[in-house]
Amino acid sequence: MHLYVLTRGILDAVRNWREALNNVYLPMDCKNKKTGKPEKRMVQLMVRPVELYEIVFPAEHEKAVMELIKPGTDFKAYGGKWTILFKYLRKKLGLKPPIDRKKWKPRLLPYLPGVSTMALGTKADEFNYKITKKKDPNSAFDEVIPKELL
């Protein structure tokens, strides 16, 4: 059975709550493969967070970032029950579809078993003003800074 919950709280308290739940073992009826008889086994309660991350990087490195994160790009392949949510989030966040998985090869590192990622989409940076020629090389105001970093 799966129970979906929303959490809210101090990061350390939420982490401790999650770790405490991961340390709970519950009895479960299982069938012994050798004898075929039912027996009780202790199974771990699994807390699997579903989190949304925004990863910011220079646009020219999109392919390299996709190779590092190794996300899925096909909503239907990830799981039909999530397709509606993924499409809704992509639309509400104003995202374009990411680079298709066929156009990049996953890198060996970082190796993170047990982590599944899905790329919702990408969004280009919005800059605080138009790019112009630099007049004073020592002026911080001549640098272009994305709005999200201001």
PyMOL commands that set and color helices and strands:
alter all, ss='L'
color gray80, all
select helices_A, chain A and resi 11-22+59-69+75-78+80-93+101-103+140-142+147-149
alter helices_A, ss='H'
color red, helices_A
select strands_A, chain A and resi 25-31+38-44
alter strands_A, ss='S'
color yellow, strands_A
deselect
rebuild
show_as cartoon
